[in-house]
């Protein structure tokens, strides 16, 4: 597994250096690196899924001593859930590279390097099972992402990038405080330092302190998710980021928050999580509705998609704290499905901006006539994100709502409204951009090339697969969620 | 026995000999490269001597000085910092068109004072080290004698520093009156039986004096002005060597003098720490001049360091808090020195003049990649981003704070760090702004500076990625 991360880091260096051998070289190196990493992951998946989990319950596990003074180990471990999310990360990485193929002309090498390093950090977050290491990756994915937005972003990139960094870093510090509090408590309890996830699971933190620590963790994850009212970095960051940045940000970076909630927030502090679950459910449902309402008010294509993300990520929060197996699997599927559909929408938004030099919906209209391929793709992904049956997002949101109905019917009723409002703004956006009369200045725009179609096609196939036959994905994540349910009594 | 003492003091002696050698050489024939070589050689010999005698059991070299591994470790750190300063300042002096000989000599004298501070176990040695270093630093600050700002800064520092030394001396006198002892450990032993009023007042006055030198809030007023006015390499020296050496001596006094037993002092220190973290970070937000910004941020960093002292006061002598202070000092030295060196190199590349407003840094990334990299990494390290030395330092401080359950100072630390990210990032952003296409000019003919930069980068990253060797070393020292 460390090979995956090393590969991405090294690929970044190579991509940077390859700048001098031609303009397209860095992008090619990136795609090659990601394909190679995908190959390694595939090989590993085939190997471990054939043999089943080892004695510790992990599909794959590796541990090296790192800082013995604090009992810190370099522990990477993979179960079905991480496998799925790492796969998503690599896939969206390829999509992001393709999306920025022609957009990024200045300093393409450094751009691709930052892209790959962000992905390396994200993969690390999904695999790290030592909380020190987890925090390290959590922060490491920030710096290159910051540079992506700050250097290659759009007109108002400086405040957007700074806001993004400060929100995540400040909440990250709270998490660090939480991690250290737990570690010190563990050291006092057992007499030795450890940051290992499995050790902490075995002797959980109790009492008043646990409550504070729980919030330290949860706040960091809620900011990343993002949940209402700590979401305000997201619309700016997504809108100002270059296309590849938006794709990665929406597709995988937000998922680290959701993953963290499930893996650490709930599993390490089950009692506190349960105690606060009704409050967090309310936060979730407010996010769903608030995001949807605000999305409807947007006049900027990317901003609209960004606010719709807040709405869709609210479902994940609901799924996590609805506290049963059904809703948890819904939440995990939502991570994947939302990653696929939003990545595609951001790619389309980026393509529009590259061609029209504007993101304002008012300046669009009738684009289907000029660019039928793009129009068809946009329609597919808009419908997917609305939650049309047969596509991944439907299954995910349905599972979340079904699970939620069992534990909190009232919240469930409100959350279901989110599906309707979602349809309203998404279809409105599609209509504004692609239907109606075509403006004269837009005649003869360049449609998607086959390279772009391949990228979007991959995403579409993923969504169709999840929607029509979700069982393999559910089987993959079931052991992780069963273990969680066993642990916390879901 | 005498040979042993001489041998263990050899690093300090090497530096002192270096001072004399530079002086003699300058008197015979002025040649700046020779002065540079002699200074570097004497510092390298000091470095080698400190390494060669390591590890060894403590040697009482006179009642004033003790040579133990703690002193050796910081001798190495301070000497390395002096080497960096010498190399970086040479380039700066060439671009400003200044005479170089006396500068190197002054750096050596100040370093000698700092090394004495690292060995001090008696107030006499403490004062000697402080003044040797202080007097040299006044001259260093005002070294460019044709410009106004350095003179003003030098004068300001001279007056305030002398005033604070006077307060410090008064404190020593009160402690002596109360206990009849001036050695750190004798003092500690005598503290228990004496009147708390005299001891309390004396300790307080000493901390006020040190508070000036370490620029803790509310004694910080001079910091931004002096940082701004001093030549950049000197600012780097002032921010690292002079503060670190004082803190090293303070730390030794704090634990061998059993100061941690005084609850009032601990309380006062915790408020000083909180005020420094909050005020330093918030005032740094408003700075457009990078040197002033780093000045305020160094106030905040001293606040973080004090948290470790407060932990010592709350829990008694714990290994974690001691290690935390030592680690933080080393990480702070590496990162701050890297930041000032990069700024200084950038300024010398821009020609004579101050050029350290934020907009002067625009586009550094595309014009001077190496300098920009050093700058970025050092700022990230100061901000405490993982994979850098600064993160491990902050990790240590927070861990020790959690152990002592100091929630209020920790809250100030988290708040301060969050704020600090904003102003550090603003600088990093300025580096990345593209300016009119200026061709990338590598630093030609400055291999020495390049080596120093590589070393600083390596130090910041190596300590951040694989801290275990230094952790072991530090815990072996204490």
Interface residues (C-beta under 8 A of the other chain):
Chain A: X66 X67 X68 X69 X70 X106 X107 X135 X136 X139 X140 X142 X143 X146 X147 X150 X151 X158 X161 X162 X165 X166 X169 X170 X173 X174 X176 X177 X180 X181 X183 X184
Chain B: X366 X380 X385 X386 X387 X391 X395 X398 X399 X402 X403 X410 X414 X417 X418 X421 X422 X425 X426 X428 X429 X432 X434 X466 X467 X468 X471 X472 X475
